[in-house]
Amino acid sequence: MAQFPRFFYDGPLSEHQTVSLDADTAKHIWQVLRMDADDKVILTDGNGTSAEGSIHTAERHKCNVTIEKISVHPRPGKLLHLCVCFTKNNSRNEWILEKATELGVASIVPVVSFRSEKTHMRVDRWNKILQSAILQSQQHFLPQLYDITPLHLVLDKFTDAQQRLIAHCIHEEDRRPFSETLKPAENTVILIGPEGDFTREEVTLCMQRGYGPVSMGEQRLRTETAALVAAAYFKVINDGKN
């Protein structure tokens, strides 16, 4: 598909359909990009469908696009489910969302553990960050963003994943290096703890539910750094594998 400007469309896409983009996107097209009727664009729905089309109407708060060609893209075969105890710092949480999306994670679960600091979501803003990140990285699938979920309920999700890991910093507990434990070509769940780490009881519970304990290295990483390490390493060892 040609390299035209890309925009997110939250709805079904089909050939010969004319769709209306949201007001913020319309304003960006008209005021920032200075695009006009007949200019070409790419739309994506975040579910694997992209569409090439032409602008029919471009105004400050209104932009209609007529779709000319549809492409359906297969989802990558290897999926990473990133389960993270978000911090009380919104900018750091938004950084996790943006970078994890750019790295192609399949889902993001904000986790509540005993030492968690973040207890609410900014759903609309967070979804906008995910949408912007897939456009920037030219991907076709949005990560699924779950509601904030207590740790014990997270353990009921992704039970069919072949590889389930919990990263923690308790030196007295057995852990294997993350880089030696993570295997390519497997769907994976990784649990990343809060700033104060998981408690021993939480680690034990996760291990009882089939999660292997791992270390992210000798350095003590911030929550968002550990999440990025996990997502980046998963991408590196799985790129090109179906």
C-alpha positions in Angstrom: 0.0 0.0 0.0 1.3 3.5 -0.9 3.0 5.7 1.7 0.3 8.3 2.2 -0.5 10.0 5.5 -2.1 7.6 7.9 -5.0 8.1 10.2 -7.1 6.1 12.7 -10.7 5.3 12.0 -12.8 3.8 14.7 -15.3 1.8 12.7 -15.7 -0.7 9.8 -14.0 0.0 6.5 -15.2 -1.2 3.1 -14.6 -0.2 -0.5 -16.6 2.7 -2.0 -17.7 3.8 1.4 -17.4 7.4 2.5 -16.5 7.9 6.1 -16.3 10.9 8.4 -13.1 11.3 10.5 -13.3 12.7 14.0 -13.0 16.4 14.6 -9.4 16.3 15.9 -8.2 14.4 12.9 -10.1 16.7 10.6 -8.5 19.7 12.1 -5.0 18.2 11.8 -5.6 17.3 8.1 -6.9 20.8 7.3 -4.9 23.0 9.6 -1.5 21.3 10.0 -1.1 19.1 6.9 -3.0 21.6 4.6 -4.6 18.7 2.7 -7.5 19.2 0.4 -10.0 17.3 -1.7 -8.6 14.5 -3.8 -5.5 14.1 -1.6 -4.7 10.5 -0.8 -4.7 9.0 2.8 -4.5 5.7 4.5 -7.0 4.7 7.2 -6.6 1.9 9.7 -9.2 0.5 12.1 -6.6 -1.1 14.5 -8.1 -4.6 13.9 -6.0 -5.5 10.8 -7.8 -3.6 8.1 -6.4 -0.6 6.3 -7.9 1.4 3.5 -6.5 3.7 0.8 -8.8 6.5 -0.1 -9.2 10.1 -1.2 -10.4 13.1 0.7 -13.8 14.2 -0.4 -14.3 17.2 1.9 -11.6 18.9 4.1 -12.7 21.6 6.5 -11.6 22.8 10.0 -13.8 20.4 11.9 -15.0 18.0 9.1 -13.2 15.6 6.8 -14.8 12.9 4.7 -12.8 10.2 2.9 -14.0 8.0 0.1 -12.4 4.5 0.4 -11.0 3.0 -2.8 -9.0 0.0 -1.8 -9.1 -2.3 1.3 -6.2 -4.4 2.6 -6.6 -7.1 5.3 -3.4 -7.9 7.3 -2.8 -11.1 9.3 -2.1 -10.7 13.0 1.5 -11.6 14.0 1.7 -15.1 15.2 3.6 -14.5 18.4 1.8 -12.4 21.1 3.1 -10.7 24.2 0.7 -9.8 27.0 2.3 -7.1 29.1 0.9 -6.9 32.7 2.3 -3.9 34.5 1.7 -2.3 37.9 1.4 1.3 36.7 3.0 4.2 38.7 1.4 7.3 40.1 3.2 9.4 37.5 0.9 9.7 34.5 3.7 10.7 32.1 5.6 7.5 32.9 2.5 5.4 32.4 1.8 7.1 29.1 5.4 6.3 28.0 4.8 2.6 28.8 1.7 2.7 26.6 3.4 4.4 23.7 6.6 2.4 23.6 4.9 -1.0 24.2 2.5 -0.3 21.4 5.4 0.7 19.0 7.0 -2.6 19.9 3.9 -4.6 18.9 2.6 -6.0 22.2 -0.8 -7.7 21.9 -2.3 -6.5 25.1 -1.6 -4.3 28.1 -3.0 -5.0 31.5 -2.6 -2.3 34.3 -2.2 -4.5 37.4 -3.1 -3.7 41.0 -0.8 -5.4 43.5 -0.3 -4.8 47.2 2.3 -2.0 46.7 0.6 -0.4 43.6 0.3 3.3 43.4 -2.0 3.7 40.4 -5.7 3.0 40.9 -7.5 4.7 38.0 -7.3 5.0 34.3 -7.5 7.8 31.8 -9.3 5.7 29.2 -9.9 8.2 26.4 -6.4 9.7 26.6 -4.7 6.3 26.9 -6.6 5.0 23.8 -5.5 8.1 21.8 -1.9 7.3 22.8 -2.3 3.7 21.5 -3.8 4.9 18.2 -1.1 7.5 17.7 1.6 4.9 18.3 0.3 2.4 15.8 0.1 5.1 13.2 3.6 6.3 13.9 5.0 2.7 13.8 2.8 1.8 10.8 1.2 -1.2 12.4 -2.3 -2.6 11.8 -3.3 -3.8 15.3 -4.0 -1.9 18.4 -3.1 -3.6 21.7 -6.0 -4.6 23.8 -6.1 -2.3 26.8 -7.7 -4.0 29.8 -9.3 -2.3 32.8 -7.1 -2.0 35.9 -7.2 -5.5 37.3 -6.2 -7.0 40.7 -3.2 -9.4 40.5 -5.2 -12.5 41.5 -7.7 -11.9 38.6 -4.9 -11.3 36.1 -3.8 -14.8 36.9 -7.1 -16.1 35.5 -6.3 -14.5 32.1 -4.1 -15.9 29.4 -4.1 -19.4 30.8 -3.4 -20.8 27.4 -0.2 -18.9 26.9 2.7 -21.2 26.5 5.1 -19.0 28.5 4.2 -17.1 31.7 6.8 -15.1 33.6 7.0 -12.9 36.7 9.9 -10.4 37.1 10.8 -9.5 40.6 13.8 -8.2 42.6 13.7 -10.4 45.7 17.3 -11.6 45.8 16.7 -14.4 48.3 14.2 -16.0 45.9 15.3 -18.2 43.0 15.1 -16.4 39.7 16.5 -17.1 36.2 17.9 -14.4 33.9 15.1 -13.1 31.7 17.3 -13.3 28.6 18.0 -17.0 29.2 14.4 -17.8 30.1 12.4 -16.1 27.4 12.0 -18.4 24.4 11.2 -17.4 20.9 8.1 -18.5 19.0 5.9 -18.7 22.0 2.9 -16.6 23.2 4.0 -15.0 26.4 2.7 -13.2 29.5 5.1 -11.1 31.6 4.2 -9.6 35.0 6.1 -6.4 35.9 5.7 -5.2 39.5 5.3 -1.8 41.1 8.0 0.5 42.3 8.2 -1.3 45.6 8.2 -4.7 43.9 5.8 -7.6 44.4 5.6 -9.1 47.9 6.9 -12.6 48.6 3.3 -13.8 49.0 2.4 -12.4 45.5 5.5 -14.1 43.9 4.6 -17.4 45.6 1.0 -17.1 44.4 2.1 -16.5 40.8 4.6 -19.4 40.9 1.8 -21.7 42.1 -0.2 -20.6 39.1 2.5 -21.5 36.7 4.6 -18.3 36.4 8.3 -18.7 36.2 10.3 -16.1 38.2 12.9 -14.1 36.3 15.4 -11.3 36.9 15.8 -8.4 34.5 19.5 -8.0 35.3 21.8 -6.8 38.1 20.5 -3.2 37.9 17.3 -2.3 39.7 15.0 -1.0 36.9 12.1 1.4 37.1 8.7 -0.2 36.3 8.6 1.4 32.8 12.2 0.4 32.0 11.5 -3.2 32.9 8.3 -3.2 30.7 10.3 -1.8 27.8 13.1 -4.3 28.2 10.5 -7.2 28.2 8.7 -5.9 25.1 11.9 -5.1 23.2 13.5 -8.4 23.8 10.4 -10.3 22.9 10.2 -8.4 19.6 13.9 -9.0 18.8 13.8 -12.8 19.3 10.5 -13.2 17.5 10.8 -10.9 14.5 10.4 -12.8 11.3 8.9 -15.9 13.0 5.3 -16.8 12.2 
